[in-house]
Amino acid sequence: MFKTDFRDIPFDKMVAGLGGYGETVERIEELSPAMERAFASGLPSCINVKSKSVISPLIVGLTDRRVRASIE
């Protein structure tokens, strides 16, 4: 699985602000309990998982294409 090249966007807080359940996890052992809390909430949920920074080759290609198009 790949991540995107977003800045640190608090998606979990945005979902919570709209009335859902949101939580950020940074370690793998936090993920299962966070999912249990999300299911138990009965609300639309977002678990924001911080992961190792690896950019998808697809995103790199699309970004390069956009940069080239803006120069030409």
N, C-alpha and C positions, 0 to 999 in steps of 0.2 A: 504494500500500500504506500502511496506517496502523499506528501502534503503539498500545499500550495505555498507560494511565496508571499503570503500575507504578513503584515505586521502583526503584533500581538493584539488581535481583535477579540474582545470578550463576548463571543457568541452566546455563552451560557447566561451572561447578565442581560443580554438583549431578550432572550427567550423568557427569562424570569420577569423582566420588565413588562412583557406582554401577557403575563399571567400564567406562564408555564413554569416548569422546574428546570433550573440550570445549576450546573456544578462544573468546576475545573478539577481535573486530576493530573498529577505530574509523575506518579509512579505506578507501575503495573499493578502492584498490590492494592492500590486504591480504586481500580477500575470496577471490579466485581461489586464491592459494597456501594459504589456510586450508582451502578446500574440497578441494584436492588432498591435503593432509595428513589430512583427515578420511576421505576415500575410501581412502587408503593404509593407514590404521589398521585397516581391516576391522572396526571396532567401531560400535555405535550411536553417533551423533555429534550434537553440538549446537554450532553456531557462533552465538555471541551477538553480534549486530550492533548496535553503537551507532549510532543515527540521529538525525536532526533531530527535535526534539520537536513532533509534530503529533498531536493526539488525534482519533481517529475520531469523526465525528458520531454514529454508533451508540452508542459508549461514553458520549458526553455525554448522549444521550437516555435511556439506561438508568440512568445515575447520577442524572439529574434525577428520573426516575420513582421511583427508590428513596428519594431524599431526601423527595419529596412524600409517599410512602406512609408513611414513618416519622413524619412530622409529623401526619398526619391521624388 
